[in-house]
């Protein structure tokens, strides 16, 4: 099982008391099923709408793992930082 922690560069605009009701929180834990399948993980965490969309993002260089461009065959490890575009980051936690 793969746990993800979503981070953005923009802080959430709501107070900590209201953060549980806010759908746009800055720290949203999620679960992805297979750390060996990068395309499925991108679709599951919401960086891509489908595996085909995820494949296009990887081919065009829009996905980075720990600051380096990701390959389609890349496997995610515990502590990796997955980046889509300039402002969307996810830290990978294996459980």
PENORKA-V90257 format. One record per residue. SS is DSSP state (hx for helix, st for strand, lp for the rest). PSI is psi in whole degrees, -180 to 180 (999 if undefined). Layout:
# PENORKA-V90257
[[SS;PSI] [SS;PSI]]
This chain:
# PENORKA-V90257
[[lp;143] [st;119] [st;141] [st;145] [st;114] [st;134] [st;141] [st;164] [lp;-12] [lp;127] [lp;152] [lp;141] [lp;-4] [lp;162] [lp;161] [lp;-32] [lp;-33] [lp;-5] [lp;-30] [lp;-25] [lp;-15] [lp;130] [lp;-13] [lp;43] [lp;156] [lp;-25] [lp;97] [st;105] [st;145] [st;175] [st;130] [st;154] [lp;-33] [lp;107] [lp;-14] [lp;-15] [lp;94] [hx;-41] [hx;-43] [hx;-38] [hx;-42] [hx;-39] [hx;-38] [hx;-35] [hx;-5] [lp;7] [lp;-23] [lp;153] [lp;-25] [lp;174] [hx;-35] [hx;-41] [hx;-40] [hx;-40] [hx;-42] [hx;-41] [hx;-43] [hx;-45] [hx;-33] [lp;2] [lp;20] [lp;-5] [st;133] [st;146] [st;118] [lp;38] [lp;-14] [st;151] [st;139] [lp;145] [lp;156] [lp;-28] [lp;8] [lp;140] [lp;141] [lp;142] [lp;168] [lp;130] [lp;-6] [lp;148] [st;119] [st;128] [st;134] [st;116] [lp;-151] [lp;-31] [lp;2] [st;119] [st;146] [st;130] [st;132] [st;131] [st;118] [st;139] [lp;999]]
